[in-house]
Amino acid sequence: MRKNVLLLSFFLMLLTIQPMMAQPEDFEEDVDDEPATPIDGYVYVGLIAGAFLAIRTLKKSESL
């Protein structure tokens, strides 16, 4: 049961990630700057790696 809840919550977190920008999209007209840059590289990889490390740590602590 606990494993199912953890798996469900993990997938819900993956579905609710909002796109983030490095800078605001709207500038005043006198500002000459680059367009907003998305910060989405490796977000999913980081979440998967974090989940893997958390699960591995929990399993180690349960076996002690």
C-alpha positions as CSV (number, residue, x, y, z in Angstrom):
1,M,0.0,0.0,0.0
2,R,2.8,2.5,1.0
3,K,4.7,1.7,-2.2
4,N,1.6,2.5,-4.3
5,V,1.1,5.8,-2.5
6,L,4.7,6.8,-3.1
7,L,4.6,5.8,-6.7
8,L,1.3,7.8,-7.3
9,S,2.7,10.9,-5.5
10,F,5.9,10.7,-7.6
11,F,3.9,10.6,-10.9
12,L,1.7,13.5,-9.7
13,M,4.8,15.6,-9.0
14,L,6.0,14.9,-12.5
15,L,2.7,16.1,-14.0
16,T,2.5,19.3,-12.0
17,I,5.9,20.8,-12.9
18,Q,5.3,24.4,-14.1
19,P,7.6,26.0,-16.7
20,M,10.0,28.4,-15.2
21,M,11.8,31.3,-16.9
22,A,15.2,32.8,-16.0
23,Q,13.9,36.3,-16.4
24,P,10.5,37.9,-16.8
25,E,8.9,37.9,-20.2
26,D,7.7,41.5,-20.1
27,F,10.1,44.3,-20.1
28,E,9.6,48.0,-20.3
29,E,9.9,49.3,-23.9
30,D,13.3,51.1,-23.3
31,V,15.0,47.8,-22.1
32,D,17.0,46.0,-24.8
33,D,17.6,42.5,-23.5
34,E,17.4,38.9,-24.6
35,P,14.1,37.0,-24.6
36,A,13.1,34.9,-21.5
37,T,15.1,31.7,-21.3
38,P,13.3,28.5,-20.1
39,I,14.9,26.6,-17.1
40,D,13.8,23.1,-18.0
41,G,16.9,21.3,-18.8
42,Y,17.5,18.2,-16.7
43,V,14.5,18.9,-14.3
44,Y,13.0,15.5,-15.0
45,V,16.5,13.8,-14.7
46,G,17.0,15.5,-11.4
47,L,13.6,14.4,-10.1
48,I,14.2,10.8,-11.2
49,A,17.7,10.8,-9.6
50,G,16.4,12.3,-6.4
51,A,13.6,9.8,-6.2
52,F,16.0,6.9,-6.8
53,L,18.4,8.1,-4.1
54,A,15.5,8.6,-1.7
55,I,14.0,5.2,-2.3
56,R,17.5,3.6,-2.0
57,T,18.1,5.4,1.3
58,L,14.7,4.4,2.7
59,K,15.2,0.8,1.8
60,K,18.7,0.8,3.4
61,S,17.2,2.3,6.6
62,E,14.4,-0.3,6.7
63,S,16.8,-3.2,6.4
64,L,18.9,-2.0,9.4
